[in-house]
């Protein structure tokens, strides 16, 4: 009888035990995998590791991915861009030398907005320096 009541309660309150209120494991898995395989070692995006793996971040759900966790595992960003309402952590994943002497960088941007204080958007971009 106790087992039957437990089954009924669990089926009625399935949302109470679902994963949707917790961090999405796909982005967490990507961070753990990237850390293990050398994301930090390719800090300027010259070695090709980041270029071969950046798309994993674009495909995962960034909900509840906290910046402290992200930076602890994948390292210091190449640049940090701040505005009044957001901070973007920029990680280069590719670069090429241009004829005019400048360098063109492909980057991933992890945008953290206030007051949420977790990554709200992951995008790719291109910048010339």
N, C-alpha and C positions, 0 to 999 in steps of 0.2 A: 504494500500500500504506500509506504514512504517513497519507494522508487517511482511509482506512478505519479505521485504528487510532484516529485522533482522533475520528471519528464514534462509534465504539463506546465509547470512554472517556467522551465527553460524554453519551451516552445512559445509561450506567450511573451516572454521577455527576451526574445532573441537579440534585440537591439542592445540590451544591457551588456551582452557578452561579445558583441561583434567587434571587429578590428577597426571599424570606421572612426572611432574616437581616439585612436592611438596613432603614432607616427606610421606613415606608409613605409612598409618594409622594402619596397623596391628602391627608393633613394638611399635608405640605410645600407642595403646590400651593395649598391653601387659604390658608396663611400668606402665601405670595408674592403671591397674588391680592388678599388683604385689604390687605396693605401698600401695594400699588400703587394701590388704589382709595380710600384715605382712611380706614382704620379709626382711625388716630391722631387725625385731624381731628375725629372725633365722640367725643371723650374722655369726655363725660358722658352719651352716649347720647341727646342731645336732637335731633340733626339727622336721625335716621332711617336713617343708613347702617348702623349696627350692627344695628338692628332688622331691616333687610332682608337681612342676611347672616349672622346668628349661627347659623342652622340648618346652615350648611355645616360648622361645627365639630362640631355634635352628630352629624353623619352620618359624619365621617371617623374613621379608626382612629388613635388617638393613640400607638401603639407607637413608641418611640424618638424622641418629640418632646421635646427637651430644653428646660428652662425658659429657659436663657440665650438659645437660638435664638429661642424664642417671644417673649420680652420685647424682644429686640433688634429684631424685625421689627414687632410690633404695639404696642409701647410699654409704658409703665408702667401697672400695674394700678390700678384705683380703690381697691382694698383688698387687704390680704394677711392671711389668717387662718392662724395656725400652731398646731400641736399637737406633741406629742412625736414622733409618727411621720409627720406630713405637713404640707405647706404648700399652701394653696389661693390661687391668684391670681384675684381677682375683677375682672371687667370688666363695667361696666354697659352694657346695650344698649337700655334703654328706661326711661322714668320717667313718673310722673304725680303731680300734686298731689292730695292727699286733702282732704276737707272739714275734717278735724281739724287741718290745717296741716302735717301730716307729708308726706313724699315717699315714694312707693313706687317701688322700683327693681327692674327685671328684670335678672338678671345671668347671666353665664357663669362657671363655676368650673373652673379648670384645676388639678387636684389632683396634686401631686408628692409621692411617698412616698420615705422613706429605706429602704434604701440604694440603691434603683434610680436615683434622681435623674433620672427622666424623667416626663412626664405619664402618669399611670396612669388617669385618669378625667376626662371632660369632661361637666359637667352644667349645667343651667339652674336658676335659683331666683328667689325673690322675697324682698325684704327691705324693711322700712319704717324710715325714719330721721326 
